């Protein structure tokens, strides 16, 4: 929101927030035209710094500024209010920041917290999804953003001292030693994960890193040896191009990576409940802190409580072959959309002796989820 314009004193800031259509919904169709022309100037080049879809909140427009998305994702500013505020800023000669503050839509303190959150995300120190959690906490509790980070255990102060992943990647040879060392220094100095630094630098594909982390988890669980993981990974990376088979798919096919944590991970990823960058972060934290992925996901509160508890139960049933992938995905989707408790959904399924009817569910979404679970080998 870099547009530095001048406020028109004759403009009524409240009027743009009071327009309603016949259904009582705020509307201003001319804003769309204004935004399409002006949004790139307002974004100031920040659009490349984030992908809101990863946290489940889409962009209003292609080049929406990061701070705008943070305000919306945290619930501090509604979508229509943000659209109107940008339109007012463009048409009256004001900044979006001032429009929101002068119209009483946000306080100075909350706006300051949003900019602090934006700065940390821009620097690569904090995940945008976690920034939203801290922003909500800071504004609801009237505390500094840095304090909210500390309370939630998200403060970027504790380095990830373990170098298991770096040593393994060096043995496999899929990332250059130079990239590993650079990412390692960044991880230690900024308190971020080695994996995220590598992904951010395009040194490794997120899906390959995911399966390698799954391999390390399987090693810790005693399902495979580290030597077996290294050998299989080297073969998978070297043969990927010639066999037209992705290295991560080859690894999944060649190794026994099945764990309850992996079933939970793949279910949450395939159903779109958790984004892959957030999942990679939590997987590495779990490895470093010698915790289960379930406990790390729960502590970060990324997933709504009832959805998370349902996913944990479904993942355990899936890992124990007590439920099919199709039944699992349908149940999770119904849990998310119906509001019914999982116990009731399971009782219904047992009573009918078949999977829940997908008639009321988006079939395309279910097919996509099932395909992802099948590829993941759950």
Secondary structure by P-SEA (a helix, b strand, c coil): ccccccccccccccccccccccccbbbbcaaaaaaaaccccccccccccccccccccccccccccaaaaaaaaaccccaaaaaaaaaaaaaccccaaaaaaaaccccaaaaaaaaaaaaaaaaccccaaaaaaaaaaaaaacccaaaaaaaaccccccccccaaaaaaaaaaccccaaaaaaaaaaaaaccccaaaaaaaaccccaaaaaaaaaaaaaaaaccccaaaaaaaaaaaaaacccccccaaaaaaaccccccaaaaaaaaaaaaccccaaaaaaaaaaaaaacccaaaaaaaaccccaaaaaaaaaaaaaaaaccccaaaaaaaaaaaacccccaaaaaaaaaaacccccccccaaaaaaaaaaaaaaacc
